[in-house]
Structures are given as C-alpha cells and as structure tokens.
C-alpha cells in the first residue's frame, strides 16, 4: 500500500526520541509493558492519548481491559476494520464503557485508522454495591 519500500518506516529497532515529557513510548509485549504504563499513569494529566497498534483481537482486548481504570482518554486504532474493531465492541459490552468516534481514514470504504474518545466506568471487579456507593447504578 502506498508504494513504500519494505523498511521505509524502520528506525532499525531504535525507539524515537521525544523532547516533550508528555510523550512516552512503551515498546514490547503488552503483558510486559502495560504494568509499567499503569504505574506511570498520572490521573492529573489533562489529556491521555493511547495508540492501540495491536492488530490482533486478543492483544487489543487485553490492552483495552488493562487501561479501563484510566477514566476518559483518546484512542487511535491503526487497523480498525478487523480484529481491533471486534475487540473494541466486545470491550464496550463487557465493561460498559462509552465510545465517541471523532475521525477516521478509509480504505475501500471501510474505516482503517480511527480516532475516538473512550469514557470508562469501573471494571466489573472494581464495582461496589450500589447501597454503599450511590454513583454505581445497576440496571
């Protein structure tokens, strides 16, 4: 796609450097890097943007589930028309989060890259009884 040669975007394994302290890249397997991301998470940050470059259903669902405690954040999905879309749908059903789609690029009339705003709720194991927490509503 696009006529770029193989390796055209390669940094030859070197993580790009950013001089903006708000930007962090966590390279590696999700199960290894998500704990570090969560320990670095600062709820006082004004805007959180996460690029879900997982491509696979299981990896995307794991990542979405792990950042469920972040509240509201913006998410990029780079290959949305397949497994990432299905993982987001299953995540929304399981966790009760809300999604607002803000933008997309298309390939053959299907959304390819998607930007959305995700607003999470407490995960099922974090919810408490509504009698002790009036903000929890059960239907």
Secondary structure by P-SEA (a helix, b strand, c coil): ccccccccccccccccccccccbbbbbccccccaaaaaaaccccccbbbbbcccccaaaaaaaaaaacccccbbbbbcccccaaaaaaaaaaaacbbbbbbcccccccccccbbbbbbbbccccccccccccccccccc
